[in-house]
């Protein structure tokens, strides 16, 4: 049998396994993206194994528990009953047919891409790579990462001299590679995961077809693009679109505050236009893994092409400055009450990056707390999703959730995340001063409320 026919056999065998729902799927990184994806495959009757270097996550899942609020333990238990298991042993990858990588891609201290999770994971995969396997990267990154960073590591580090299948020149010692950007929206219950179209871009047509089939088994629609780089750019465009528009309304909010206009009223009125307008809303800053991070990935990559993304950089600057605006607003509001920020007791309501989720990634609340503390404020926080906030990549707060049983003790209550659990009428009634960054107190009339 020639190498070309062996390659064709690898392709047809994997395609057949996927169509028969017998392909064994490995998902590396069991966080906010990887775990929901693993459960979706499990629910569809496709054999799936989760991989994570965090042994605590592995143990929790194998015991039928969950560490993500929006994924209750019974969902994990149902998946376990269907055969789902978690492991930290990368050697088990040798028995898998498809490997999907869902690891973080943060920024370093200089706002440059930190690909250490991708490179570290790829280096761990390479020694166990087998001919005919499909490797898919889902982590958000700059165009070119899949082909320029991940593929060379896989080719150099595997034990069998395997090469990624490119063009039509694949052979019996090939593996398939694709990129498919994650489209998770934590807390969104209006759109079923299956109904979110899945973009895929393969290194060659066979890889695209295999990735499309693999995702087509659990998503109602897949969208194939010409290359991994095109799929990588698609994800960046989606998030930069949101970043730029949020920056626009954040800047307009600052102007409206000076003009004594209500930006929320203006947005609501503009939203009645049935064409050419989509509403975006201001806030205390950007949070989550994608929107605060992704624009900097593209700005960094653009420099390689002697191109400056001025529009994107300006949007990032505006959004990054919003926590400082919040700090100034709290200081001014306290000043109106003849109090200094230094020494004042401030309660921050909500530390998650958006309402009704247990996700701290890039939350502006963390920056705001640190800024308040640097100015001498005595800061406490309350968030029903976080009994404590310890240490992360960019913060070390070591704080415990404060109860809401004595709001009058605080000089200022600062609403940063507008969780649905909060009784805002009671909060306003019992507080001395409320600074609202989210319009959470809309409809409540009180001189205590200061819009921010």
Secondary structure, 3 states (H helix, E strand, C coil): CCHHHHHHHHHHHHHHHHHCCCCCEEEECCCCCHHHHHHHHHHCCCCEEEECCCHHHHHHHHCCCCCCCCCCHHHHHHHHHCCCEEECCHHHHHHCCEEEECCCCCECCCCCECCHHHHHHHHHHHCCCCCCCEEEECCCCCCCHHHHHHHHHHHHHCCCCCEECCCCCCCCCEEEEEECCCCCCCCCCCCCHHHCCEEEEECCHHHHHHHHHHHHCCCCCEEEECCHHHHHHHHHHHHHHHHHHHHHHHHHHHHHHHHCCCHHHHHHHHCCCCCCCCCCCCCCCCCCCCHHHHHHHHHHHHHHHCCCCHHHHHHHHHHHCHHHHHHHHHHHHHHHCCCCCCCCEEEEECCCCCCCCCCCCCCHHHHHHHHHHHCCCEEEEECCCCCEEEECCCCEEEEECCCCCCHHHCCEEEECCCCCCCCHHHHHHHCCCEEECCCCCCCCCCCCEEEC
